[in-house]
């Protein structure tokens, strides 16, 4: 006779380290948990990606609620009678208000401000690259269909589980690196898009473990080999739900609001890149000639630009306005998607408020230009290390205006502690440690 089992549900949130942490309860108690969730502690957000708390502003003081969000459910059915059920949640104070350091609330507030000031809502999608250790490694497998062979069951279950949880798969493909793949899901309104990014990674990892393998979204798995990025696609809709990103007569096809929004994203990128590329090894990706971002330039069909205008087919019956979008490329999955997208919204909105002109497009690599030419075009160099990025962020008046002081202090403290834990380790060891946790 089988032993008795009782299902449970976990309420969880993605923290500063972009780790999904939370508490479980008996599934039978779900309805009574919807209003107040489970108890939580402020210092929990200071647990870094290595499971340590080098420093915390709160110590052992404080209590919070972790409350399930509508539409936050994920069910992963492993097909053997077991399943995982978790619900994404918001962190609130005991009087029911958003906690000042809740990443999900940070994004919700940014999106609300954007819509209130401009009448525009943001549609987004997170494009993920990852390494799947259950795939074979063969020199000829870059972009090759042979990359799937022997691992078809994993990818089929991944697509099915994403769809079953409301994430409509768009593409899945073998990437350039060994055992590297890319997966995308359909775009969604901003907050839901970030939810989808969290759900996708957790589903991919959970299924990989059932196959005796690992899915790692770490920025760099192997030194010297192409890393894993996150490309954040976004566009606008007006109050009536109509596309509001494209203007055939606008600069590079951008409507006026999007042109200024893009300019703000690039102007302030050095100030907030510690959030979009937030690990020590993230800066092994952000280098010239690496198919990643290094300069704050706008690109058209340029995969080394920080911000790229995504091409739309120019033949057939194509509704350009509904497909036109931009892609931010100086990001990876060590970053919390709510904080990442929230920073882009704040920076873009600053560009709209400042009435910034459309960014210049580089003709070729900015590295080939002189310092004076880059300065004239507005191309800044991104910080070269996490510590340098944190220094820039901490001194930024703009970021101080976007983040609650408690969140800014906690974020910088958290990330400096993380950097200190891998200081002095060789690159291979750093990559190994990050690959294990991401």
Secondary structure, DSSP 8 states (H G I E B T S, - for coil): -------EEEEEEE-TT--EEEEEEEGGGHHHHTTT-EEE-GGGGG--TTS--S--SSTT---EEEEEEEEEEEEEE-SSS-EEEEEEEEEE-TTS-B-TT-HHHHHHHHHHHHHHHHS-EEEEEEEEEEEETTS---TT-TT-GGGGTT-HHHHHHHHHHHHHTT--EEEEEE-SSTTEEEEEE--EEHHHHHHHHHHHHHHHHHHHHHTT--EE--S-SSTTS----EEEEEEEE-TTS-B-SB-TTSGGGB-HHHHHHHHHHHHTHHHHHHHHS-SGGGGGTSSTTSSS--B--EEES-TTSSEEE-----SSS--HHHH--EEE-S--TTS-HHHHHHHHHHHHHHHHHTT-----B-SS-GGGS-HHHHHHHT--B--SSHHHHHHHHHT-HHHHHHS-HHHHHHHHHHHHHHHHHHTT--HHHHHHHHHHH-
